[in-house]
C-alpha cells in the first residue's frame, strides 16, 4: 500500500481513490471489522456499499474519524 507522507487537505470533499475509480462520492466516517475509517460509500442501485477506504488510519470511534476528517488530520491512501 502506498501512502502520502502528509496529512490530507481539510478542504478535500470527495474521495481521491473513489474519483480514480470513476465515482464522485463524499468523504465520511465508515465502519469495518478493523475499526472506523475515512472513506466513501455509494447508495446507487448498481453499486451499493463501500467504494474506497481513503484513510491510512483506523479510528476507535465515529466521532474521532469525523474529527480527523473535519480537521484534516488524517493520511490519504494512494493507489487502489
C-alpha positions as CSV (number, residue, x, y, z in Angstrom):
1,X,0.0,0.0,0.0
2,X,1.3,3.4,-0.9
3,X,0.6,6.4,1.2
4,X,1.2,10.1,1.2
5,X,3.6,11.4,3.9
6,X,1.4,14.5,4.6
7,X,-2.0,14.8,6.1
8,X,-5.0,15.2,3.8
9,X,-6.3,18.6,3.0
10,X,-9.2,19.6,5.2
11,X,-10.8,21.1,2.1
12,X,-10.9,17.7,0.4
13,X,-14.6,16.8,-0.1
14,X,-14.6,13.8,-2.5
15,X,-12.7,10.6,-2.1
16,X,-9.5,10.7,-4.2
17,X,-9.4,6.9,-4.7
18,X,-13.1,6.9,-5.4
19,X,-12.5,9.5,-8.1
20,X,-9.8,7.4,-9.6
21,X,-12.3,4.6,-9.8
22,X,-14.8,6.8,-11.5
23,X,-17.0,7.7,-8.5
24,X,-17.6,11.3,-7.2
25,X,-18.5,10.5,-3.6
26,X,-18.2,12.5,-0.4
27,X,-15.8,11.5,2.3
28,X,-17.4,10.2,5.5
29,X,-16.6,8.0,8.5
30,X,-17.3,4.4,7.8
31,X,-17.0,1.2,9.9
32,X,-15.3,-2.1,9.2
33,X,-14.3,-5.0,11.4
34,X,-10.9,-3.3,11.9
35,X,-12.5,0.0,13.2
36,X,-13.7,3.3,11.8
37,X,-12.0,4.9,8.8
38,X,-12.5,7.7,6.3
39,X,-13.9,6.5,3.1
40,X,-16.7,6.7,0.5
41,X,-20.0,4.9,0.2
42,X,-22.3,4.5,-2.7
43,X,-26.1,4.1,-2.3
44,X,-26.6,3.8,-6.0
45,X,-28.7,0.8,-7.1
46,X,-25.9,-0.5,-9.4
47,X,-23.1,0.0,-6.8
48,X,-24.3,-0.2,-3.2
49,X,-21.8,-0.3,-0.4
50,X,-18.3,1.0,0.5
51,X,-16.3,2.1,-2.5
52,X,-13.0,3.2,-1.1
53,X,-11.0,3.4,2.2
54,X,-9.3,6.7,1.8
55,X,-7.5,6.9,5.2
56,X,-4.5,5.0,6.2
57,X,-5.6,5.2,9.8
58,X,-8.3,3.4,11.6
59,X,-10.1,5.2,14.4
60,X,-11.6,4.0,17.6
61,X,-15.0,5.8,17.1
62,X,-17.1,7.5,14.5
63,X,-16.5,10.7,16.4
64,X,-12.7,10.5,16.2
65,X,-12.9,9.7,12.5
66,X,-15.3,12.7,11.9
67,X,-13.0,15.0,13.9
68,X,-10.0,13.9,11.8
69,X,-11.9,14.4,8.6
70,X,-13.1,17.9,9.7
71,X,-9.6,19.0,10.9
72,X,-7.7,17.3,8.0
73,X,-5.5,15.3,10.5
74,X,-5.6,12.0,8.6
75,X,-3.4,10.5,6.0
76,X,-4.7,9.9,2.4
77,X,-4.0,6.4,1.0
78,X,-2.5,6.3,-2.5
79,X,-3.5,3.9,-5.2
80,X,-6.3,1.4,-5.3
